[in-house]
Amino acid sequence: MPTRPLATSRGKNENLKVVRGWLEECQSHHSFCRRSEDTQTQLPTRLIEIAEDGTAQLVETRGQVGQYVALSYCWGQHPEDNRSTTVYNVQTRLLAGGLPRDELPAAIRDAVSITEELGIKYIWVDAFCIIQDDVDDRNEELSKMSQYYRNSYLTIAASTPRCTTGFIETIGRCEKHPKNPLPRDLVPLNVFCISRDKDEGRSGTVYAREENPYQLSMEPINRRAWTLQENLLSPRVLFFGSRVIWFCRHMTHSDGGIEDWSFEENELERTRREFQIELSKLDKGGLDDGPNSIDRDRNIYDIWHRIVGTYSQRAMSHPEDKLPAISAVAVEFSKLSKDEYLAGLWRSNLPRDLLWTTPDPTTHRPDIWRAPTWSWASVDDTILYDTPPPKDAILLAKIEEVGTTPRSATVPFGEVEHSNLKITAPCFLQNLADDQTRDKASKPWLGGFGWKGGANEREMLLEALKKHARGDPVKGDKKEKEEFRLPDEIKVAVLYGQRDELEHTGDPQEEVKDWKIWGLILKRATRGTAEENVYERVLSFSQIPANFERPRSLFADLETIHII
């Protein structure tokens, strides 16, 4: 049988034995995981040093090289529980024994213990290694976070809901038989096994459990926005959740249980591995600029779309963190794509990036502006890129002007202050003020929303799990679902078209082209501008059938519009 029962002693002897086996296999046999510099990299500005006498202290590394573990964890609803480093206490923590281990929050204390068991001297924990109330230090260190996680020897991911909850524990055992390591939900089945080669057999017991799809996205740490980039950028991740799981560039293993990771909308495990492999190619001497580079570019932007989809399902305490909490991934992606970052989108792929959508047409925006309406970062909803234009679709729009201004020059991939987007595209106005025809006129633009059933039982289950995992990131009291209503007047901007077929009538002037189109539904901006042709994004549409009579009529209504 290929699987074993789930480990019930997380972070303890038997489990650590399995972990050391994973680490040894990774070091010895995984070419993508081995570092050319023999894992000796420049250390972060500050680290927690674990002393042999059981004490710990904060140290300033001053450019030294070495190995260190990074920690990814949930702070919890009360930041003060982290006992963060501040201007007031930093000097005390830099003294020998300045961080008594019994005073550390439980999740951090357990991470220190695991690091020590693995024979590593240093661990990086953001709450302790960044001076949290020093704006300059915080901005400087946040700008380096991508390198801190990328250069880590290993990242420990503590999937607890708050820092005060530890993860080294015994879980899931039978209360009547606590010494038995088997999980309590296993059902014993008496069986008689016949030998394949001999005419004999023997009785025995098989322990079985009902198959329950395991979703990484439902783990507490994977419900928080800031922790996604920590997972994506780390070359190795040791995950302590309801399972103990190992992630690296070559393999994913669970200490027991069925290793089926397919019950995820954006397949976080596959996305992380593909992103890591692209980063390793970059580290080993550059990327492909040959004839296959176009396909590669499409693939890496597809990775970005999956990252955004996963990220958008996660919650954050402060709405203004929407762009900063993914900035470390954006820094590394910019190196891969050699592209300009635009508030969550990319210049070279902008027409496709603009076609993000949401599970429902109603979207939720924060009270304070944080991104232009054409950016997914402007809404608090789950983002989907599920019906992109195919490779043979024709780009009908032209980007005339685009740009964003960061709020801080120190963090160019973080918050934005201003934005600008002008495009020229086939456009037309549609008036929906007549209530008698509104439903019929609105239907084509709203047809892509709602439940998408599968062709079989597994696909139906997958769709239900995806919907469940999206959750509701919007804060505040839950209200009854509002019925979405398009504005009375909408501007339809067509970005892509795909010609299905050409019907020949005998007269070239009367030929009819059947198309599918992709684009944006816009409404006239009512705030902050007196200019004409200034619009806000309402939603995107995909694969809408359209007929364009006479070959040139598709381009007859080209218009340059400004979207804010």
TORDO-229115 format. One line per field, with one value per residue (C-alpha): x, y, z; residue in three letters. Coordinates in steps of 0.001 Angstrom, whole numbers. Example, Ala and Ser with C-alpha at 12.3 -4.5 7.8 and 13.67 -1.06 7.14 Angstrom:
// residues 2
xx	c(12300,13670)
yy	c(-4500,-1060)
zz	c(7800,7140)
aa	c(ALA,SER)
***
This chain:
// residues 564
xx	c(0,1549,335,780,-1416,-1017,1686,145,3290,4219,7757,8672,11175,9518,8303,11727,13303,11082,11892,15643,15157,13409,16151,18921,17248,16848,20482,21880,19744,17916,19921,17493,17620,21404,23100,26325,27584,27133,24169,26366,24529,24611,22671,19774,20487,19401,18798,17897,20973,20344,23040,24160,23237,19561,19445,18818,19593,19155,22350,23363,25127,27027,27313,28347,27452,25980,22844,19609,16012,13137,9763,6389,3494,294,669,-2953,-5505,-3407,-15,1237,1248,4283,6420,7970,11311,10992,13305,12862,13900,16260,19455,18409,17683,21152,22721,23672,20555,18456,15633,14679,13182,10465,9177,8867,5361,4617,4797,8143,9478,8582,10239,13418,13331,12922,15757,17986,17049,18078,21481,21100,22213,20108,16436,14824,11471,10016,8477,11842,14341,12663,12344,8607,8146,11088,9602,12985,14121,10772,10766,14404,13855,10557,12334,14714,12108,12168,15883,15515,13090,14822,18205,16908,18187,14669,11433,9302,5605,3651,-20,-1529,-4160,-1976,1593,618,-377,2430,2646,4855,2179,412,-2860,-5548,-4840,-7461,-8201,-8532,-5221,-2969,235,-913,451,-2371,-4901,-8243,-10283,-8859,-11296,-9821,-10904,-10159,-8826,-7362,-4436,-3572,15,569,3220,2200,-1009,-1229,-2290,-2797,-5223,-4459,-5875,-6073,-6724,-8786,-10304,-12908,-11290,-11504,-10088,-7276,-7096,-3929,-5907,-7985,-4993,-4889,-1560,-2914,-5839,-3535,-2276,1238,2236,1749,4941,6885,5770,6320,9826,11304,13314,12343,9296,8641,4928,3378,-410,-3004,-323,3450,4392,7666,7902,10948,11606,11611,9045,6144,5672,3314,4157,1307,-2003,-2935,-828,-3514,-3139,-5596,-8481,-7290,-8542,-5092,-3093,-802,1656,2132,2289,4952,7096,6847,7700,10673,11990,11810,13699,16357,16856,17395,19948,21833,22603,19614,16463,15628,15513,15216,12245,10450,10596,7076,5493,7591,6367,2761,3514,5104,2241,-127,1842,1332,-2412,-2596,-588,-3004,-5975,-4610,-3546,-6936,-8680,-6638,-7514,-5502,-5975,-5162,-6682,-3711,-1493,-3063,-36,2729,1791,2612,5459,8244,6829,6459,10130,11249,8687,9977,13407,11880,9736,12028,8784,7393,5062,1798,-204,-453,-365,2494,3110,4000,941,-1387,-4297,-4595,-3965,-6859,-9301,-9435,-12864,-14573,-16945,-19865,-20376,-20746,-17328,-16230,-13763,-12129,-13231,-9814,-8364,-5436,-5339,-6981,-10230,-8464,-6270,-7463,-5840,-8716,-11209,-11447,-12861,-11471,-9772,-10174,-8394,-10418,-11342,-8348,-8201,-6698,-3363,-5009,-7140,-6403,-5397,-7717,-6700,-3588,-2107,-1441,-243,156,2019,1843,3652,4724,3929,7480,10607,12089,9304,8661,6521,4336,1530,753,-174,-1175,-1976,-2666,-4105,-5213,-6186,-7485,-9997,-13232,-15908,-19633,-22182,-25150,-28124,-29810,-32178,-35248,-36331,-38365,-35307,-32642,-32580,-32219,-29579,-27580,-27628,-24647,-22346,-23417,-23592,-20122,-20956,-22485,-22191,-20170,-21076,-18787,-19340,-18912,-19065,-15402,-15638,-18765,-16958,-13950,-16112,-17867,-14523,-13179,-16222,-15878,-12152,-12738,-14370,-15473,-12512,-14785,-14769,-17690,-21176,-22421,-25423,-27846,-26374,-27104,-28571,-26095,-27335,-25303,-25225,-27896,-25249,-22190,-19185,-18082,-14369,-13272,-9688,-9487,-11405,-11344,-12875,-14806,-15680,-16250,-19563,-19246,-22324,-20843,-20513,-17313,-19147,-21763,-19485,-20415,-17705,-18665,-16465,-15991,-14826,-13099,-13080,-14205,-17497,-16923,-18985,-18383,-16286,-18234,-15546,-12257,-12282,-13887,-12461,-14558,-13861,-12791,-14182,-14092,-13989,-17179,-16307,-14723,-16376,-15097,-16108,-19161,-20488,-20606,-21294,-19391,-20758,-18368,-14666,-13743,-16702,-15007,-12478,-14836,-15525,-11992,-11873,-9191,-10430,-8896,-9567,-8943)
yy	c(0,3323,5443,5455,6866,10563,11387,12182,13613,16797,18031,15062,12227,9995,12951,14647,11418,11600,15300,14641,11974,14496,17043,14525,13389,17004,17865,14732,14173,17339,19317,22262,22504,22421,25794,26497,28475,25430,27072,29876,33124,36641,36695,39098,42302,40710,37140,35268,33297,30026,29409,25983,26837,27085,30876,33104,36662,39060,39574,42012,40091,42969,41239,37779,34635,31402,29302,30312,29176,31588,31433,31949,32208,34077,37004,36785,39484,41056,42203,42879,39105,38872,40834,42547,44296,48055,51041,50750,47071,46369,47096,44751,41972,42361,41337,37713,35891,38918,36703,34191,31275,30615,34157,33743,33302,29569,29308,31126,29070,25843,27094,27837,24272,22705,24862,23714,20047,20415,21712,25289,28243,31126,31824,34904,36006,39237,40467,40144,40916,44089,47116,47414,51043,52395,53405,53592,50194,48623,49909,48917,45397,44880,45698,42791,40204,38440,37774,36769,33982,33014,32699,30750,27213,26215,27975,26626,27328,27249,26845,28037,30808,32999,33281,32235,28739,26201,23421,20788,18525,15186,15321,12974,9964,7828,9198,5665,4517,7626,5594,4094,6341,5454,8258,7788,8061,4841,1913,-1613,-4185,-7884,-9411,-12663,-12185,-14868,-15059,-14273,-16988,-19723,-21544,-20101,-16989,-15410,-13171,-9609,-6146,-3261,210,2370,5830,7590,9672,13335,15796,17749,21407,23328,26527,25840,25760,28834,30053,29801,32045,35021,37263,38037,34385,33530,35213,33536,30135,30934,32336,29771,26998,24524,24648,22459,22845,22124,22104,19391,17477,17776,18409,18947,21220,21749,22223,18474,16929,17338,14756,14380,12460,10045,10381,10427,12912,14340,18113,18518,19945,23534,26221,27549,24468,26236,23336,23173,26961,27199,24521,26014,29479,28085,26275,29507,31317,28600,28981,32675,31926,29527,31918,33521,32668,31479,34244,31830,30783,29204,32385,33519,30323,30647,34220,33031,30339,32666,35162,32233,31493,35125,34853,31742,33507,36460,34088,32347,35620,37282,34578,35443,37868,40823,43066,46339,47083,49246,46118,44720,45534,45477,41926,40549,42959,40438,38050,40955,41874,38389,38101,41347,39715,36706,38697,41728,43652,46809,46341,48316,47969,44177,43975,43912,46255,43597,41493,44346,43656,40100,41185,43666,40789,39662,38843,37842,34985,37464,40714,42680,43826,45424,48293,49795,53206,54729,54568,52165,51234,52194,50459,48575,46792,43721,45325,47837,45203,42871,39926,36656,37223,34758,34468,31476,32338,34108,34799,31851,32096,32809,35691,39059,42001,44849,47404,49548,50802,54506,55463,53571,54201,54108,56150,54337,55973,55308,55222,52721,50242,50571,47415,48480,51039,53318,56991,57797,55879,56507,54321,55343,52769,52897,50159,49413,50896,51404,52795,50782,52349,50141,52722,51019,48544,46519,45573,45760,42029,40979,43634,42826,39052,38696,40651,38780,35267,34290,34607,32017,28292,26272,22612,19780,16932,14251,13776,14631,17860,18843,18182,20177,23157,23029,22906,25824,27901,26993,27856,31332,32378,35957,38323,41332,42631,43886,42604,40209,41511,39844,39364,42420,41931,43334,45977,47370,51179,52743,53576,51428,51731,48435,48343,45331,44213,40867,39157,35638,34995,31716,31494,33554,33187,33897,35510,36112,39847,40877,43884,41638,39035,38281,37557,35574,36551,35946,39024,39790,43200,45584,47087,50672,53459,57177,58447,60778,61774,63620,64578,67059,65437,63620,59997,59179,55881,53439,49683,47781,44237,42228,39882,36850,34831,36921,36038,39030,39603,42293,42871,44164,43563,47081,47805,46238,49059,51837,52916,53081,55405,56524,56368,57122,54550,55564)
zz	c(0,-1046,1884,5649,8411,9100,11640,15021,16685,14854,15436,17650,17251,14642,12632,12755,11522,8440,8009,8139,5461,3190,3771,3094,-145,-1267,-526,-2145,-5232,-6309,-8846,-8879,-5081,-4630,-4485,-6377,-3391,-1117,637,2030,1275,2682,5909,6598,8518,11805,12939,16079,17133,18988,21593,22812,26401,25465,25246,22230,21229,18349,16320,13573,10829,9117,5742,6985,5004,6305,6622,8287,8591,7918,9654,8001,10456,11351,13728,14907,15680,18435,17088,20596,21211,18917,21386,18383,18292,18714,19000,22779,23218,20318,22277,25083,22597,21068,24394,25131,26337,25363,24063,26788,24902,27449,26831,23066,21571,21251,17434,17373,20289,18466,15275,17233,18618,15156,13794,16641,16055,12408,13482,12199,14298,12979,12310,10726,12157,10776,14056,15814,13046,11742,14045,13698,14805,12773,9388,7649,8942,8130,4534,4033,5344,3513,259,979,1959,-1409,-982,2656,1790,-1450,288,3265,3714,4749,5653,8481,7862,11133,10238,13493,13667,15897,17128,20655,19450,19140,16564,18239,19660,19550,17625,16384,18623,20318,23780,25177,23661,23725,23306,20013,17201,14785,14141,15868,12666,11168,10909,11380,8790,9288,6065,4783,2400,-168,-1363,-5027,-5480,-3015,-2210,1284,3128,6506,8344,9305,9798,7327,8703,6353,6423,4341,1601,2541,15,1664,707,1478,946,4062,6424,8736,7354,3803,4654,5254,2446,3700,3997,305,-879,1911,612,-3064,-2666,-291,-2014,704,2967,6004,6668,10074,9738,10108,8188,8131,4507,2654,-399,-2593,-6310,-6969,-4662,-2287,466,3396,6563,5989,4175,501,-1449,-3715,-4133,-7002,-4962,-5339,-7689,-8550,-7547,-5105,-4900,-8692,-8987,-6279,-7914,-11425,-10070,-8173,-11267,-13278,-10519,-10446,-14205,-13640,-10914,-13158,-15966,-17543,-19426,-22908,-25526,-28464,-30625,-27642,-25568,-26659,-25313,-22172,-21664,-21897,-19333,-16793,-17061,-16520,-13335,-12271,-12902,-10709,-8000,-8087,-7938,-4851,-3218,-3726,-1681,1386,4155,5428,8432,6655,3209,2241,2344,-852,-3025,-345,738,-2715,-3517,-2803,-5407,-7850,-7355,-8387,-11177,-12683,-12973,-14711,-17129,-17528,-17447,-15848,-12886,-12923,-9701,-9964,-13775,-16323,-19245,-21860,-20989,-20098,-22521,-21131,-17544,-17789,-18325,-14698,-13375,-10121,-9153,-8992,-10906,-7660,-6413,-3153,-2977,130,1354,603,-2942,-3265,-6979,-10297,-11189,-14012,-11455,-9541,-6478,-6394,-5168,-2169,-4110,-5423,-8787,-11673,-15008,-16141,-19758,-21341,-25093,-27005,-28806,-32154,-30815,-32466,-30293,-31310,-28692,-28421,-25164,-25729,-22253,-18997,-15771,-11986,-9349,-6140,-2827,-1618,-3772,-1295,-2043,-5806,-5896,-2964,-2594,-5533,-5412,-9017,-12188,-15841,-18602,-22094,-24693,-28249,-29003,-30847,-28560,-28525,-26086,-24880,-23130,-20519,-19040,-20495,-17801,-20294,-22343,-19597,-18752,-22366,-23111,-19932,-20337,-22729,-20407,-17255,-18701,-17504,-13822,-11524,-10891,-13396,-13000,-14062,-16458,-13788,-10026,-9429,-11425,-9507,-6225,-7397,-8325,-4948,-3119,-5145,-4295,-623,-563,-1995,1235,1799,2245,2701,6257,8276,8896,6253,4375,2065,-1362,-3476,-6928,-9415,-11835,-14720,-15031,-17224,-19813,-20423,-22702,-24269,-25132,-27220,-26513,-28355,-31128,-32540,-35941,-35956,-39605,-42714,-44523,-48260,-49789,-53236,-52626,-50748,-49343,-47784,-46183,-42574,-39994,-36884,-33934,-30262,-28360,-25039,-23409,-20689,-19578,-18436,-16917,-17132,-14213,-11949,-9460,-9648,-13327,-15679,-18828,-21376,-22276,-18711,-17451,-14572,-15000,-14132,-15245,-18032,-20509,-22416,-25465,-26323,-29807,-32164,-35856,-37729,-41189,-43861,-43218,-42050,-39796,-36765,-36796,-37728,-34151,-32737,-29750,-27338,-23751,-20362,-17590,-13984)
aa	c(MET,PRO,THR,ARG,PRO,LEU,ALA,THR,SER,ARG,GLY,LYS,ASN,GLU,ASN,LEU,LYS,VAL,VAL,ARG,GLY,TRP,LEU,GLU,GLU,CYS,GLN,SER,HIS,HIS,SER,PHE,CYS,ARG,ARG,SER,GLU,ASP,THR,GLN,THR,GLN,LEU,PRO,THR,ARG,LEU,ILE,GLU,ILE,ALA,GLU,ASP,GLY,THR,ALA,GLN,LEU,VAL,GLU,THR,ARG,GLY,GLN,VAL,GLY,GLN,TYR,VAL,ALA,LEU,SER,TYR,CYS,TRP,GLY,GLN,HIS,PRO,GLU,ASP,ASN,ARG,SER,THR,THR,VAL,TYR,ASN,VAL,GLN,THR,ARG,LEU,LEU,ALA,GLY,GLY,LEU,PRO,ARG,ASP,GLU,LEU,PRO,ALA,ALA,ILE,ARG,ASP,ALA,VAL,SER,ILE,THR,GLU,GLU,LEU,GLY,ILE,LYS,TYR,ILE,TRP,VAL,ASP,ALA,PHE,CYS,ILE,ILE,GLN,ASP,ASP,VAL,ASP,ASP,ARG,ASN,GLU,GLU,LEU,SER,LYS,MET,SER,GLN,TYR,TYR,ARG,ASN,SER,TYR,LEU,THR,ILE,ALA,ALA,SER,THR,PRO,ARG,CYS,THR,THR,GLY,PHE,ILE,GLU,THR,ILE,GLY,ARG,CYS,GLU,LYS,HIS,PRO,LYS,ASN,PRO,LEU,PRO,ARG,ASP,LEU,VAL,PRO,LEU,ASN,VAL,PHE,CYS,ILE,SER,ARG,ASP,LYS,ASP,GLU,GLY,ARG,SER,GLY,THR,VAL,TYR,ALA,ARG,GLU,GLU,ASN,PRO,TYR,GLN,LEU,SER,MET,GLU,PRO,ILE,ASN,ARG,ARG,ALA,TRP,THR,LEU,GLN,GLU,ASN,LEU,LEU,SER,PRO,ARG,VAL,LEU,PHE,PHE,GLY,SER,ARG,VAL,ILE,TRP,PHE,CYS,ARG,HIS,MET,THR,HIS,SER,ASP,GLY,GLY,ILE,GLU,ASP,TRP,SER,PHE,GLU,GLU,ASN,GLU,LEU,GLU,ARG,THR,ARG,ARG,GLU,PHE,GLN,ILE,GLU,LEU,SER,LYS,LEU,ASP,LYS,GLY,GLY,LEU,ASP,ASP,GLY,PRO,ASN,SER,ILE,ASP,ARG,ASP,ARG,ASN,ILE,TYR,ASP,ILE,TRP,HIS,ARG,ILE,VAL,GLY,THR,TYR,SER,GLN,ARG,ALA,MET,SER,HIS,PRO,GLU,ASP,LYS,LEU,PRO,ALA,ILE,SER,ALA,VAL,ALA,VAL,GLU,PHE,SER,LYS,LEU,SER,LYS,ASP,GLU,TYR,LEU,ALA,GLY,LEU,TRP,ARG,SER,ASN,LEU,PRO,ARG,ASP,LEU,LEU,TRP,THR,THR,PRO,ASP,PRO,THR,THR,HIS,ARG,PRO,ASP,ILE,TRP,ARG,ALA,PRO,THR,TRP,SER,TRP,ALA,SER,VAL,ASP,ASP,THR,ILE,LEU,TYR,ASP,THR,PRO,PRO,PRO,LYS,ASP,ALA,ILE,LEU,LEU,ALA,LYS,ILE,GLU,GLU,VAL,GLY,THR,THR,PRO,ARG,SER,ALA,THR,VAL,PRO,PHE,GLY,GLU,VAL,GLU,HIS,SER,ASN,LEU,LYS,ILE,THR,ALA,PRO,CYS,PHE,LEU,GLN,ASN,LEU,ALA,ASP,ASP,GLN,THR,ARG,ASP,LYS,ALA,SER,LYS,PRO,TRP,LEU,GLY,GLY,PHE,GLY,TRP,LYS,GLY,GLY,ALA,ASN,GLU,ARG,GLU,MET,LEU,LEU,GLU,ALA,LEU,LYS,LYS,HIS,ALA,ARG,GLY,ASP,PRO,VAL,LYS,GLY,ASP,LYS,LYS,GLU,LYS,GLU,GLU,PHE,ARG,LEU,PRO,ASP,GLU,ILE,LYS,VAL,ALA,VAL,LEU,TYR,GLY,GLN,ARG,ASP,GLU,LEU,GLU,HIS,THR,GLY,ASP,PRO,GLN,GLU,GLU,VAL,LYS,ASP,TRP,LYS,ILE,TRP,GLY,LEU,ILE,LEU,LYS,ARG,ALA,THR,ARG,GLY,THR,ALA,GLU,GLU,ASN,VAL,TYR,GLU,ARG,VAL,LEU,SER,PHE,SER,GLN,ILE,PRO,ALA,ASN,PHE,GLU,ARG,PRO,ARG,SER,LEU,PHE,ALA,ASP,LEU,GLU,THR,ILE,HIS,ILE,ILE)
***
